[in-house]
Amino acid sequence: METSKTSKKQITAILLLVVGILFAMFGILGLTSKGGMDPYEARNSVVMVYSYLQLTDGQSAGAMGTGFAIGKTGEPVEYIVTNGHVVEYGYMGPKVYQEQTASAGIQVYFSAAENDYVTAEVVYYSPSDEKDIAIIKLPSATDKRTAITIKDADAVAIGDTAYALGYPGVVSNSQQFNTYDENDITLTKGIISKRTKPIGSNYDAFQMDVYINHGNSGGPLVDEHGALIGINSAGAVDEQGKSEGVNFAITSAELMKVLNSENIKYTTAGGGFSWVPAWFAYVLLPIGVFALVGGIILLVMSQKKGKNVSSFAGAAANTGANNASVRGGRSSVEKRSVLRGVTGKYAGQSFDLLSGKVIIGRDPTACNIVFDKNAPGISGRHCQVAYDQNEDCFIITDLGSSYGTFLGNGKKLTANVAEKMYAGDTFYLCDNANRFVLGKE
């Protein structure tokens, strides 16, 4: 009779595993289909760029624009992209005026309010009547900004929604305090009107009704998921210099040509599966994960029970003694709290939480669960997990990670704000390739 029950549990476990795998696969396809993040999250790649020229006779000139970081996801960045006309004073000025130049340069600001900036070097320059692209190299790689992902321009359709990020001068001149950091960025929205080549230029561009102004130049134009599709560059104006509402952005295809020719690494956005609805990620993926976890637990329990059937049947005399031991000593049957890897490097491994908090990340000096140095999307100190014996719950806290910590249902945790979780709940770091489950064993 016991054997029959065990067989039924094993069959149920296998069914759960099959359902879990199928649902998880479609859920992951849904993630790929819907893209990466919110457009405003692209601000984490944006900087303010300032170029200046000072002549020996006291004359001076300067230009302020926007730039964005490029590189490989999860790695420190050292290259910034902007427009050629943004860096023109600092880069071309000394070449034109030569002995008359007193000083010139290009500065990249992470925060003007905190006087946090560096002097950068131009490694690629194309004037506004050609490609109007400039690539500047920071003096050293930094994690103050994250690399933006670049989307193939051919995947952008007429009528698609687009967003421009940057520091438009009209806004900077109208507000009391300009910090020129990530939280001072203006986000504007519109649509792609057509693909064209503006007069007086030599680059492929998107025509759009997305509002941009002086200061937006060189900033990113992104899609609904924060992937770069263009570089904001110019706008049509009337005889009085007022905007006509027709603006242009250099396509991402032009940028990728330059990056490839200069052997500069960058990250491309996934193409996705258009036939898979985005809601699969929110509905099927959590169900799939829970089914997988439930199937694994049920299968392990049924196997353990099957192994112990003969010993239970043949040890009637010891049963009473064992029951007495259980009643007299609660610790002999008390389950321990664990963190177990579901996917990624630590899949199948368990970590005991009764001894205290566990910190997950890439920094081996601060973390208990350490990812590889170049693990994409994982921060040095990514998140912390602990078990609260008094409330019999788990406490998870994101430690200000760059790419986020998410609950199993897709909710992104607020940095440094504790979240209660319970046995059977799951969470992941950056994406579903690094998923963990909380439990009792």
matplotlib code that plots the C-alpha trace (Angstrom):
import matplotlib.pyplot as plt

x = [0.0, 2.9, 4.6, 1.5, 1.3, 4.9, 4.5, 1.6, 3.7, 6.5, 4.1, 2.7, 6.3, 7.2, 4.0, 4.9, 8.4, 7.1, 4.6, 7.2, 9.7, 7.1, 5.7, 9.2, 10.3, 7.3, 7.7, 11.4, 10.3, 7.8, 10.6, 12.6, 9.6, 8.8, 12.4, 14.5, 13.5, 11.6, 12.8, 13.7, 16.1, 18.3, 19.3, 21.8, 24.0, 23.6, 26.2, 26.5, 29.4, 31.0, 33.6, 35.4, 38.0, 39.9, 42.0, 45.0, 43.2, 40.5, 37.8, 36.2, 33.5, 31.8, 29.2, 27.1, 25.4, 24.5, 26.3, 25.8, 28.0, 28.6, 30.4, 29.5, 26.7, 27.9, 31.4, 32.8, 32.5, 35.3, 33.7, 31.0, 29.2, 27.9, 27.6, 30.6, 29.3, 29.2, 32.9, 33.9, 35.2, 37.4, 38.6, 38.8, 39.4, 43.1, 43.7, 42.1, 43.5, 46.8, 49.1, 46.1, 44.7, 45.2, 43.3, 40.7, 39.2, 36.2, 34.7, 32.3, 30.1, 28.6, 27.2, 27.9, 26.3, 29.0, 31.7, 32.1, 33.6, 36.6, 38.6, 38.1, 40.0, 38.3, 39.2, 36.8, 35.4, 33.1, 31.8, 28.1, 28.2, 29.4, 28.4, 28.2, 29.4, 32.1, 33.5, 35.4, 37.4, 37.4, 40.8, 39.8, 36.9, 34.0, 30.9, 29.2, 27.3, 26.1, 26.4, 23.3, 22.1, 22.0, 19.1, 19.3, 17.9, 16.2, 14.0, 12.5, 9.2, 7.6, 5.1, 7.1, 7.2, 10.5, 12.0, 14.8, 16.9, 19.2, 19.7, 17.7, 19.0, 15.5, 14.8, 18.2, 17.6, 14.1, 14.8, 16.4, 19.0, 20.9, 22.6, 23.4, 23.2, 20.9, 18.0, 18.2, 17.6, 14.5, 12.5, 10.4, 8.2, 7.0, 7.0, 9.3, 7.9, 10.2, 13.8, 15.7, 19.0, 18.9, 20.1, 23.7, 24.6, 26.0, 24.2, 21.1, 18.6, 15.2, 12.8, 10.6, 8.3, 10.1, 10.9, 14.6, 16.4, 19.9, 21.5, 19.8, 22.5, 24.4, 21.9, 20.2, 17.0, 15.6, 12.6, 9.9, 12.4, 15.3, 17.4, 19.2, 17.8, 19.5, 21.6, 19.6, 21.3, 19.3, 15.9, 14.2, 13.6, 11.8, 13.3, 13.1, 14.9, 11.8, 11.4, 9.2, 8.5, 10.5, 13.7, 16.3, 18.3, 21.3, 20.3, 21.9, 23.2, 25.5, 26.9, 27.5, 29.5, 31.8, 32.1, 33.0, 35.6, 37.2, 37.0, 35.0, 32.9, 29.2, 26.0, 23.2, 19.5, 17.9, 15.6, 12.8, 10.0, 7.2, 4.8, 5.1, 2.8, 4.7, 2.2, 3.7, 6.6, 4.3, 1.9, 3.6, 7.1, 6.1, 3.8, 6.6, 9.1, 6.7, 5.8, 9.5, 10.3, 7.2, 8.0, 11.6, 10.6, 7.9, 10.2, 12.9, 10.4, 8.9, 12.4, 13.3, 10.0, 10.5, 13.9, 12.6, 9.5, 11.3, 13.0, 9.6, 7.9, 10.7, 11.4, 8.1, 10.0, 12.1, 9.2, 8.0, 11.5, 11.9, 8.5, 9.5, 12.8, 10.8, 8.4, 11.2, 13.5, 12.0, 15.4, 15.6, 12.8, 13.0, 13.6, 16.5, 16.0, 18.0, 18.6, 18.8, 19.9, 17.4, 19.2, 22.7, 26.0, 24.5, 21.7, 21.0, 23.3, 21.9, 23.0, 22.1, 20.5, 20.2, 23.8, 22.9, 22.7, 24.0, 25.3, 25.3, 27.5, 30.9, 33.0, 34.8, 35.8, 32.2, 30.0, 29.2, 27.8, 30.3, 29.7, 32.5, 34.2, 32.7, 29.2, 26.8, 24.3, 25.7, 27.0, 29.9, 27.4, 24.1, 21.6, 21.4, 19.2, 18.5, 16.1, 14.0, 13.4, 10.9, 8.5, 9.5, 10.1, 13.0, 14.2, 15.7, 17.3, 18.7, 22.0, 21.8, 22.6, 22.9, 20.6, 18.2, 16.9, 13.4, 10.8, 9.4, 6.4, 8.7, 8.5, 11.8, 13.0, 13.6, 17.3, 18.1, 14.4, 13.8, 11.2, 9.6, 9.4, 8.4, 9.3, 8.7, 9.1, 11.6, 13.7, 16.3, 19.3, 19.2, 17.4, 16.0, 19.5, 20.3, 17.2, 17.0, 14.3, 13.8, 12.8, 12.9, 14.7]
y = [0.0, 2.4, 1.5, 2.4, 5.8, 6.5, 5.6, 8.1, 10.8, 10.1, 10.3, 13.6, 14.9, 14.1, 15.7, 18.9, 18.9, 18.6, 21.4, 23.5, 23.1, 24.0, 27.0, 28.3, 28.1, 30.1, 32.5, 33.1, 33.6, 36.2, 38.0, 38.1, 39.3, 42.2, 43.4, 44.6, 47.6, 50.8, 53.6, 55.9, 53.2, 54.1, 57.2, 55.1, 55.3, 59.1, 61.8, 65.5, 66.4, 69.9, 71.1, 74.4, 76.6, 79.5, 81.8, 83.8, 87.1, 86.3, 85.0, 81.7, 79.3, 76.3, 73.7, 71.5, 68.3, 64.8, 61.5, 57.9, 55.0, 51.9, 48.6, 45.1, 44.5, 44.1, 45.5, 49.0, 51.4, 53.6, 54.9, 57.7, 58.4, 61.9, 64.1, 65.4, 69.0, 68.7, 68.2, 70.4, 73.3, 71.2, 68.9, 70.9, 74.3, 73.7, 72.3, 75.4, 78.2, 76.4, 79.1, 81.2, 78.4, 79.1, 76.0, 73.5, 70.1, 67.8, 67.1, 64.3, 65.1, 62.4, 65.0, 68.7, 69.3, 67.1, 68.4, 64.9, 65.0, 63.8, 65.1, 62.8, 62.1, 62.0, 58.7, 59.1, 62.3, 63.0, 66.5, 67.4, 67.5, 63.8, 61.3, 63.8, 61.1, 61.4, 58.7, 59.8, 57.7, 58.2, 58.2, 55.0, 52.6, 53.4, 51.8, 55.2, 54.5, 51.3, 50.4, 50.9, 48.1, 48.8, 47.7, 47.0, 50.0, 47.6, 46.3, 49.8, 50.4, 53.6, 54.5, 52.9, 54.9, 56.4, 58.3, 60.9, 61.4, 64.3, 67.8, 70.2, 73.7, 75.2, 73.1, 73.8, 77.6, 77.3, 75.4, 76.6, 74.0, 72.0, 68.9, 67.2, 63.7, 60.7, 62.2, 65.6, 64.0, 65.0, 62.2, 63.1, 60.8, 60.6, 58.4, 57.5, 59.3, 57.9, 57.0, 59.6, 61.5, 65.1, 67.9, 68.9, 65.6, 62.2, 59.9, 57.7, 59.2, 58.7, 61.6, 61.9, 64.1, 63.4, 66.8, 67.7, 71.0, 72.4, 70.2, 67.0, 66.7, 63.4, 61.8, 58.5, 57.8, 54.6, 52.3, 51.2, 48.9, 51.3, 49.9, 52.5, 53.1, 56.4, 59.4, 62.7, 65.1, 67.9, 69.6, 71.7, 75.4, 78.3, 81.7, 82.9, 79.8, 78.2, 74.4, 73.1, 69.9, 67.8, 66.3, 63.8, 61.1, 59.3, 55.6, 52.9, 51.3, 54.2, 54.0, 50.2, 50.7, 53.1, 50.9, 47.9, 49.9, 51.1, 47.7, 49.0, 46.4, 47.0, 45.1, 44.4, 44.1, 40.7, 40.4, 38.7, 36.4, 38.5, 35.6, 35.2, 37.5, 39.5, 38.5, 35.0, 36.3, 37.5, 34.5, 31.4, 31.9, 32.1, 29.1, 27.2, 27.9, 26.9, 23.7, 22.9, 23.5, 21.6, 18.7, 18.5, 18.6, 16.0, 13.7, 13.9, 13.3, 10.2, 8.8, 9.2, 7.7, 4.7, 4.0, 4.0, 1.8, -1.5, 0.0, 1.3, -2.1, -4.0, -1.8, -1.7, -2.0, 1.1, 3.2, 3.9, 5.0, 7.2, 8.8, 9.5, 11.1, 13.3, 14.4, 15.1, 17.0, 19.4, 20.1, 16.6, 17.2, 21.0, 22.0, 24.3, 27.4, 27.3, 29.2, 27.0, 27.8, 27.1, 28.3, 29.6, 28.9, 27.7, 25.6, 22.7, 24.0, 24.9, 27.4, 27.3, 30.6, 29.7, 31.0, 34.5, 36.7, 35.7, 38.3, 37.5, 39.3, 39.4, 40.8, 37.8, 40.0, 40.9, 38.1, 34.6, 33.5, 34.7, 35.0, 35.2, 38.5, 39.0, 37.6, 39.8, 41.9, 40.9, 43.8, 43.6, 43.4, 42.6, 41.6, 40.1, 37.3, 36.5, 34.3, 35.8, 33.1, 35.2, 35.8, 32.6, 34.4, 35.4, 38.9, 39.9, 43.3, 44.7, 46.4, 49.1, 46.7, 48.1, 45.7, 44.9, 42.1, 40.8, 38.7, 35.6, 37.6, 40.1, 42.9, 44.8, 45.5, 49.0, 49.4, 49.0, 48.3, 44.9, 42.6, 39.7, 36.3, 32.8, 29.2, 28.4, 32.0, 32.7, 35.6, 36.4, 38.6, 40.7, 38.1, 34.5, 33.1, 33.6, 32.4, 31.2, 29.6, 29.9, 26.8, 24.6, 21.3]
z = [0.0, 0.8, -2.4, -4.4, -2.7, -3.4, -7.1, -7.4, -5.8, -8.2, -11.2, -9.8, -9.4, -13.0, -14.3, -12.3, -13.7, -17.3, -16.8, -15.0, -17.9, -20.5, -18.6, -17.8, -21.4, -22.7, -19.8, -20.7, -24.4, -23.1, -21.3, -24.5, -26.5, -24.2, -24.1, -21.1, -19.0, -18.6, -21.0, -18.1, -16.7, -19.7, -17.7, -15.9, -19.0, -19.6, -18.8, -19.5, -22.0, -22.0, -24.5, -24.3, -26.0, -24.5, -26.8, -25.7, -26.6, -24.0, -26.3, -25.3, -26.5, -25.0, -25.9, -23.6, -24.8, -23.7, -24.0, -23.1, -22.0, -24.2, -23.4, -22.3, -19.8, -16.2, -16.9, -16.0, -18.9, -20.5, -23.7, -24.1, -27.3, -28.3, -31.4, -33.2, -32.9, -29.1, -28.8, -31.7, -29.6, -27.4, -30.1, -33.3, -31.7, -31.0, -34.5, -36.1, -33.8, -32.9, -31.3, -30.3, -28.1, -24.4, -23.2, -24.5, -23.6, -23.2, -19.8, -18.9, -15.9, -13.7, -11.3, -11.6, -8.2, -6.6, -8.9, -10.1, -13.6, -15.6, -18.6, -21.5, -24.8, -28.2, -30.0, -32.9, -34.4, -37.4, -38.0, -38.3, -42.1, -42.2, -39.5, -36.6, -34.1, -31.5, -29.2, -26.1, -23.8, -20.0, -18.2, -16.5, -16.5, -14.2, -12.7, -12.2, -15.4, -17.0, -20.7, -22.8, -25.1, -28.8, -31.0, -34.7, -36.6, -39.1, -36.2, -35.7, -37.6, -38.7, -36.0, -33.2, -29.9, -29.1, -26.1, -25.9, -22.8, -22.1, -20.7, -23.0, -22.6, -22.4, -19.3, -17.7, -18.1, -16.5, -13.3, -10.1, -9.7, -12.4, -11.0, -14.4, -12.9, -13.6, -11.8, -13.6, -17.0, -19.1, -20.8, -23.9, -25.9, -29.5, -32.6, -35.5, -38.5, -41.2, -42.0, -44.0, -44.7, -43.4, -45.7, -45.0, -43.5, -44.5, -42.1, -42.0, -39.6, -38.0, -38.5, -35.4, -33.4, -30.2, -28.6, -28.4, -27.8, -27.6, -24.9, -26.1, -28.8, -28.5, -26.1, -26.6, -28.4, -27.0, -27.6, -25.1, -23.4, -23.0, -25.9, -28.0, -31.5, -32.3, -31.3, -31.0, -33.4, -35.0, -35.5, -38.1, -37.1, -38.7, -39.7, -36.1, -34.9, -33.3, -33.5, -36.3, -34.3, -36.8, -35.3, -36.3, -34.6, -36.2, -36.5, -34.3, -37.5, -38.1, -34.6, -34.8, -38.0, -36.2, -33.1, -35.3, -37.3, -34.0, -32.4, -29.4, -27.6, -27.1, -26.1, -28.5, -27.5, -28.2, -31.2, -29.2, -30.4, -31.7, -31.7, -28.0, -25.9, -23.3, -20.5, -20.7, -18.7, -15.8, -15.8, -17.1, -15.8, -12.1, -12.5, -14.2, -11.5, -8.7, -10.6, -11.1, -7.4, -6.3, -8.6, -7.3, -3.7, -4.2, -6.1, -3.5, -0.7, -2.5, -3.1, 0.6, 1.7, -0.6, 0.8, 4.3, 3.8, 4.6, 7.7, 9.0, 8.4, 10.2, 13.2, 15.1, 18.4, 17.7, 16.5, 20.1, 21.1, 18.1, 18.7, 22.3, 21.0, 18.7, 21.5, 23.9, 21.6, 19.1, 17.5, 16.1, 13.6, 13.2, 9.6, 8.7, 6.6, 3.3, 0.1, -2.9, -6.5, -9.2, -12.3, -13.1, -11.5, -8.2, -9.5, -7.2, -4.4, -0.9, 1.6, 5.3, 6.6, 10.3, 10.9, 9.8, 6.8, 3.3, 0.9, -2.8, -5.4, -7.2, -4.4, -2.7, 0.3, 1.2, -0.2, 1.0, -2.4, -4.9, -8.7, -11.3, -11.7, -15.2, -14.4, -16.5, -14.5, -11.1, -8.8, -6.4, -3.4, -5.1, -2.4, 1.1, 2.4, 6.0, 8.1, 10.9, 13.5, 15.4, 12.5, 10.7, 7.4, 5.1, 4.6, 1.3, 0.6, -2.7, -1.9, -4.6, -7.5, -11.0, -12.7, -9.8, -7.7, -8.6, -6.8, -8.6, -9.9, -11.6, -8.9, -8.7, -5.2, -4.0, -3.1, 0.6, 1.5, 3.2, 1.7, 3.6, 1.8, 2.8, 2.1, -1.5, -2.7, -5.4, -6.5, -9.2, -9.8, -13.0, -15.0, -14.8, -15.4, -11.7, -9.8, -6.2, -4.1, -0.3, 1.6, 4.7, 4.8]

ax = plt.figure().add_subplot(projection="3d")
ax.plot(x, y, z, "-o")
ax.set_aspect("equal")
plt.show()
